[in-house]
Amino acid sequence: MEKLNDRWLRLVGIPLVSIVSNFIFFQPDNDAHHISRWMALGVSLVECVLIWEMARLGIIRARRHYPKLSQTTPRIIEQVVWFTVTTIIQRVGIVYLYDVTEFWGYPMSERAYWLNTLIPFLFTVPMATIYEARYLYRQWWVTYYEAEQLKKQALQSQLDSLKAQINPHFLFNSLSTLSSLVSENPKQAERFIEELALVYRYVLQTNEQPLTTLDSELQFIRAYFHLLQMRFGRSVELEISVDEPYYSLLIPPLTLQLLVENAVKHNAALPNRPLVIRIYTDQARRLFVCNTVRKKQNLVPSNRTGLANITAKYRLLGQPPVVVEQTDEHFQVMIPLIHETRYDHSHH
């Protein structure tokens, strides 16, 4: 938990409150009993430090127990209970000491007990309000900033994906494949057009969504993979082994496409030694994308933006991290699947 960072508030607030409270509420009584103003002010300062620091301790405790923006109400309730109980105990105890020792040269009246107990609340309430207002503003700003960052990452991901799909190289290969299919296999050409339309439609439909279902993403990746297969034939293979109960779980859109595209871009694929890409789940609600590693001789330079993009999205969504593992034979990315209620809970 971050520090209160209230040094200046205390340096200015404590002396100010002690001077104002002493002058307004206690000065007439002190003058009537010929009590030194400096002594009265010094005692008032000590009392004010005790009240302020005790209230501050309650603020720290409440923030530790209920740190989130969505937990504002229980946090404030805990602070109110803390202020009330500690202030009453503290003030009654101090006045009782003054009473039995006759510290001020006279016994305390019932009115003195009431005044000394209630007056601190006139200052602790505004003070606590200032602390809470500053905290809420910072919490709101962090939430807003993270939402903006997530939006930015999502837009960048969509832009990268659209670039990948619409770049001349992709279109040239797709149209060349389509051109040869039209004359050789009209039925397959028709299917190729359908898959191509599916790919573009999905990219455009998920334009505004931070998350999509695993089911939608798998349907899309099958369509996308058909395009790759019509281009590379038996040189690429896709194995999907996902448990059906996980179909409704969520994933940032185009995550699988980025990983499949990376696998194809950075690895050699031959009919007798195909590039195998496996997508599967485990019992812990995690999705794995694994591919065989066979580096191309003319290596395509990688800036790993696709992977960095996915990692950043998961961090901004407040989810467990994406884990990348690489050996000489396999490259594997673990993607945590997101439950809708867990996502809602962390963002609302």
C-alpha positions, -999 to +999 in steps of 0.1 A: +000+000+000+013+035-009+023+059+019-001+087+029+024+114+017+008+139+041+039+156+056+029+191+046-007+185+056+004+175+091+030+203+095+005+230+086-027+213+099-017+203+134-005+237+146-034+255+128-061+233+145-045+236+179-043+274+177-078+278+163-095+253+187-076+268+217-084+304+208-121+298+200-132+273+226-108+273+256-093+308+258-121+325+278-120+297+305-082+298+305-081+336+309-107+334+337-085+310+356-053+330+348-037+301+329-007+311+307-016+313+270+017+297+261+011+268+284-025+263+271-012+264+235+015+239+242-009+214+259-034+220+230-006+212+205+002+179+223-035+169+224-039+178+187-009+156+177-024+127+197-059+131+180-044+136+145-020+107+147-046+083+161-071+094+133-043+089+107-036+054+120-073+046+114-071+059+078-040+037+072-058+006+086-090+013+066-070+017+034-052-016+040-084-034+046-104-018+017-080-003-008-101-004-040-123+024-054-152-001-053-147-005-015-151+032-007-182+027+015-168+000+038-135+020+040-153+052+051-175+032+076-144+017+092-128+052+095-159+067+111-161+039+136-124+042+144-125+080+148-156+079+170-143+052+194-107+063+196-116+100+200-141+094+228-118+071+247-088+094+243-106+126+252-126+112+282-093+097+295-074+129+292-101+151+308-104+125+336-067+129+342-071+167+343-100+162+367-084+139+393-050+157+392-066+192+390-039+199+363-054+233+355-059+242+391-096+233+393-118+201+389-135+195+356-173+200+352-196+178+333-198+205+306-160+203+303-162+165+296-188+171+268-169+200+253-135+184+253-150+152+237-171+168+210-149+197+199-122+174+183-149+160+159-152+195+144-117+191+131-113+154+126-142+152+101-128+179+077-093+165+081-105+129+073-126+143+043-094+159+029-075+126+032-103+106+016-108+131-012-072+130-021-072+092-020-103+089-041-089+113-067-057+092-070-077+060-072-100+074-099-070+087-119-052+053-117-084+035-129-089+060-157-053+058-168-053+020-169-086+021-189-070+045-214-039+024-216-060-007-223-080+011-250-047+022-266-033-014-265-066-028-280-065-002-308-028-009-315-035-047-316-064-041-340-043-018-361-014-044-362-039-071-371-055-051-399-021-042-412-012-079-412-044-088-431-045-059-455-008-056-462+000-061-499+020-093-492-010-110-475-034-098-502-011-108-530-006-143-516-044-147-510-053-134-545-027-156-561-040-187-543-076-177-552-066-171-589-051-206-592-081-222-573-107-205-596-095-225-626-084-257-608-111-261-581-140-237-582-156-253-551-125-247-531-122-212-545-157-205-532-147-217-498-115-197-498-136-165-505-159-174-476-130-179-452-113-147-463-146-128-457-149-144-422-114-133-413-120-097-423-155-096-407-141-109-374-113-083-374-138-055-380-165-068-355-140-071-326-128-035-333-144-021-301-143-051-277-116-055-250-126-092-248-143-119-268-153-155-261-128-183-266-154-199-289-155-169-312-117-167-312-114-204-321-139-201-350-119-172-363-086-190-360-100-220-379-110-197-408-077-179-407-058-213-406-078-225-437-063-196-456-028-205-445-034-242-454-046-233-489-014-214-493+011-238-476-008-271-481+004-299-458+034-278-446+013-264-418-009-283-393-032-271-366-043-292-336-071-278-313-078-296-281-099-273-259-124-285-233-159-274-242-167-258-207-140-233-215-156-221-247-176-193-228-144-180-211-129-147-224-097-138-242-085-105-258-095-107-295-069-116-321-046-131-295-045-165-312-041-150-346-010-130-335+005-162-321-003-184-351+010-157-375+042-154-355+047-192-357+043-192-395+065-161-399+095-173-379+096-210-387+103-231-418+074-253-430+079-283-454+055-310-464+077-338-450+085-317-419+054-296-412+051-268-388+027-281-361+007-256-340-012-269-310-039-250-291-050-267-260-063-262-224-054-276-190-075-281-158-064-247-144-083-228-170-052-219-190-049-219-227-016-229-244-004-222-279+026-243-288+045-247-321+075-266-333+106-246-337+125-248-370+141-214-377+141-201-412+175-197-429+165-162-440+154-151-405+126-125-404+136-099-378+112-099-349+104-069-326+081-091-306+054-064-306+026-090-309+037-108-278+044-076-259+009-064-269-008-095-254+013-093-222+004-056-217-033-063-222-033-090-195-014-067-171-039-038-177-069-061-173-055-071-139-052-107-149-024-133-142+006-129-164+012-145-198+040-170-196+064-177-226+086-208-226+111-216-254+133-246-260+153-257-291+122-277-303+092-259-290+079-223-285+049-221-260+028-193-248+004-197-218-027-175-219-049-173-188-086-176-197-107-149-181-140-155-163-166-128-170-175-123-133-138-120-124-132-094-151-163-074-140-152-076-103-118-062-111-131-033-132-164-021-116 
